[in-house]
Amino acid sequence: MNRAFQTLIGAIRQDTVDDVPRITLRKAQKSWLIYRDTQCDFIGEHQGGVRMWKSTYATHCKAEMTAERANELDRMRKDLIR
């Protein structure tokens, strides 16, 4: 995901003095990371049952959501270069 994010940041043309598109993407990514962690912690608590499984469910959730986000960032980059 980090590689996809860095590639997308690099693909965004810096056409403004204040670099708003990149700043906005960084804010969106930080917010997404908070969402992912919170959502997956909830899923771990809700579906995990005993403490050992809570961590397993949360970790699995984070891996899945991270892979999906990497694909989403890659699609954004592809849309920019069309």
Secondary structure, DSSP 8 states (H G I E B T S, - for coil): -HHHHHHHHHHS---STT-HHHHHHHHHHHHHHHHHHHHHHHHHHHHH-SHHHHHHHHHHHHHHHHHHHHHHHHHHHHHHT-
